[in-house]
Amino acid sequence: MELEQKKCIPCEGGLNPLPLNQAEALMEKIPGWSIAGDGTKIQRKFSFDDFVTSLDFVNKLGALAEAEGHHPDIGFGWGYADITFFTHAIGGLHENDFIMAAKTNELA
């Protein structure tokens, strides 16, 4: 099953973050994203033509994050949105982060 077809599962901690080699393998499925934070986060900068389009994207991503129960860190302004995913409860990456990145790519 493709990442964008999966649903995030609740993660309350007690799990180990994905090892870097597994995270790197999943990166192939989410074009445009990069590993950050010494392998504990993934991030991407999206570019848009104006503020309204950036805001619309961020609002759609916020609704998706609420529906999935997995929330990004978002910075945005005129013509851009910086998105970072990591699983706070485990202090690193989980498959949920990659699911959300794939779904975020579909929004853009």
Stockholm file with secondary structure:
# STOCKHOLM 1.0

chainA/1-108         MELEQKKCIPCEGGLNPLPLNQAEALMEKIPGWSIAGDGTKIQRKFSFDDFVTSLDFVNKLGALAEAEGHHPDIGFGWGYADITFFTHAIGGLHENDFIMAAKTNELA
#=GR chainA/1-108 SS CCGGGSCCCCCCSCSCCCCHHHHHHHHTTSTTCEEEGGGTEEEEEEECSSHHHHHHHHHHHHHHHHHHTCCCEEEEETTEEEEEECBGGGTBCCHHHHHHHHHHHHHC
#=GC SS_cons         CCGGGSCCCCCCSCSCCCCHHHHHHHHTTSTTCEEEGGGTEEEEEEECSSHHHHHHHHHHHHHHHHHHTCCCEEEEETTEEEEEECBGGGTBCCHHHHHHHHHHHHHC
//
